[in-house]
Amino acid sequence: MPSRLEDALRSAGRGVIVLAVDGLSSDVAKQTWLEAEISTLTSTVPSTSATAWLTALTGAPADVHRVPGTVYRNGSGLVHAITGTPPIPVLPTVLERHGATVLAREIDLLNGTWAQALLRGCNRVPAPAQHKLTAQAEDPPLLVANVVADLDKVLPDHSFLWTYVNIDDHVHRHGYDESVHEAMLRLDAHASRWAAAGWTVVAHSDHGQVPVAADPLLVEAWDAIVREECVIPSGGAGRVRWLYPKPDRLEAVFDRVARTLGASATVHHASELGLPQPETGPVVAVAASEAFPVPDPSARFEHGGLSRDEVDVPYAVWRT
């Protein structure tokens, strides 16, 4: 992603606008970004925001930036990547290198080291109040209207802008409903307008989402394995979860997870997936069906796994 954005900057006329759309599937982008040139990229493992946005802006994989998911081991306990303060290597981002102005919205309100790693060295436009962002996230067309209005205010004074577009929260609760399609059609229209005015407009996502319906019996069975076999609670995110077995129980836990989850998951050693340890637990379960025991059983859609709908992400460009 950094090299793609740098190519766009080299060839741009007036400047570059980047729309960082959280949670948009490649299929929905192709259905709604009608005026763009669209290609398909592959998300990270796991396909979750904490890992994917950091990789997208630094170009570094998880075994370099050491953020393998949303919840992972830090010392003797767990840390939440987005809200906590885990140590993250200082890696220059494409935004920092080229002096981007960022409208980071929800990310701008975070105090943890993950947000600092993304936004370090950038000119940050202050975010709206949290209650306004929450209301906008519940209404995707309203969200896009506000993103567009905020961009239009600052465009005259800048040549490289990056803005966060959070449809992820809505999709978790409602899926890719009519309001998401309408919002993305409107975003397409505004991107075309900016392109006609001389801007190169780039949009991409971090992951897609798929329907989930966690089996309560599998949720209970997973919790029993954690309680009986592990030294700390499980980590991961959504449709990828990992375990930290007691030292003498690794292979036994691997086999027990495989038997217990059955057709709802595939089970891997962390090294097979290129995930760093000790941050990642050595036993990793990846969802293979809707019944997988996701951490939030109230979610209707989730991500983190390796299915096409989760890992295929759109990369779109609007030009004059």
C-alpha positions, 0 to 999 in steps of 0.5 A, spaced: 500 500 500 505 505 501 508 504 494 501 504 491 500 511 494 507 514 493 506 512 485 499 516 486 503 522 489 508 522 483 503 522 478 497 526 481 495 533 479 492 537 484 493 532 490 491 525 493 485 524 497 485 517 501 479 514 503 480 509 508 474 505 509 473 500 515 470 494 513 468 494 506 468 488 502 471 487 495 464 485 492 460 491 495 465 496 493 465 493 486 457 494 486 457 501 488 464 505 486 461 505 479 466 510 476 473 508 479 478 503 477 478 497 482 483 492 483 483 486 489 488 486 494 489 481 500 488 483 507 493 481 513 492 474 517 488 475 521 484 480 517 482 485 522 483 492 523 489 493 528 493 489 524 491 491 517 491 498 518 498 498 521 501 494 515 497 498 510 501 504 512 507 502 514 508 496 509 510 492 515 507 485 516 505 483 523 511 479 525 515 486 524 510 491 527 508 486 532 501 487 532 498 480 530 491 482 532 486 486 537 488 482 543 494 479 544 500 477 549 504 483 552 508 480 558 504 476 563 497 478 561 493 480 555 493 487 551 488 490 547 492 493 541 487 499 539 485 502 546 492 499 550 499 501 550 503 495 548 510 497 545 510 498 538 516 499 534 517 506 531 516 504 523 515 510 518 508 511 515 507 513 508 503 518 511 509 521 515 514 521 510 509 525 505 506 530 510 499 528 510 493 531 513 489 526 516 482 526 518 482 520 523 475 521 526 475 515 531 482 514 531 484 521 533 480 520 539 484 514 541 490 515 546 493 508 545 500 506 542 496 503 536 493 510 534 500 514 535 503 509 530 498 510 525 498 518 526 505 520 528 508 526 524 501 527 521 497 534 521 491 532 524 485 535 523 481 534 530 475 529 530 468 531 532 465 529 538 465 522 540 457 522 540 457 525 533 461 520 531 457 514 534 451 517 531 454 517 524 456 510 525 449 508 526 447 511 519 452 510 513 449 515 508 450 521 514 457 518 516 459 519 508 455 526 508 460 528 514 466 525 511 465 529 505 463 536 508 469 535 513 474 534 507 471 539 502 473 544 508 480 543 508 482 541 501 484 548 498 490 548 503 493 541 502 495 536 497 495 529 501 489 528 505 487 521 508 481 520 512 478 514 516 471 512 514 468 507 519 462 503 516 465 497 520 461 498 526 454 498 522 456 492 518 457 488 525 450 489 527 446 490 520 451 487 515 451 490 508 444 493 508 441 498 503 444 504 507 451 501 506 450 501 499 447 508 498 453 511 502 458 507 498 454 510 492 454 517 494 462 516 496 463 514 489 459 520 486 463 525 491 470 521 489 468 523 482 467 530 483 474 531 486 477 527 480 474 532 476 477 537 479 484 535 478 485 530 485 487 523 484 482 519 489 484 513 492 480 508 496 481 502 500 479 497 505 482 493 511 477 487 511 470 485 509 465 481 513 461 475 513 455 473 517 456 469 524 451 465 528 456 463 534 454 456 537 453 457 544 455 450 546 462 451 542 462 458 546 462 454 552 467 449 550 472 454 548 471 457 555 472 450 558 479 449 554 481 456 556 479 455 563 482 448 564 488 448 559 491 455 559 495 460 563 492 466 561 485 468 557 485 467 549 487 472 544 485 474 537 479 477 534 473 475 531 474 469 527 481 468 529 482 466 536 488 463 539 490 460 546 496 460 551 496 453 553 500 451 559 507 449 557 506 441 557 499 441 554 501 444 547 499 438 543 494 436 547 490 443 547 491 443 539 488 436 539 482 438 543 481 444 540 481 440 533 476 435 536 471 440 540 471 445 534 470 440 528 468 443 522 467 450 525 474 451 524 481 449 522 486 449 527 494 451 526 500 452 529 502 460 529 508 459 525 504 456 520 500 463 519 506 467 520 504 470 526 509 472 531 510 469 538 510 470 544 504 475 542 500 470 539 498 464 542 501 457 539 494 454 538 490 458 533 483 457 531 480 460 524 473 460 523 470 455 517 463 456 519 458 461 521 458 457 528 465 458 530 465 461 537 466 468 536 468 473 542 462 477 541 456 472 540 451 478 539 455 480 532 451 479 526 457 479 522 464 478 523 471 478 520 478 476 522 478 469 518 481 467 512 475 466 507 475 470 501 469 475 503 474 477 509 481 477 506 479 480 499 479 488 499 478 493 494 483 498 492 480 503 487 482 510 484 478 515 481 482 520 476 480 526 471 
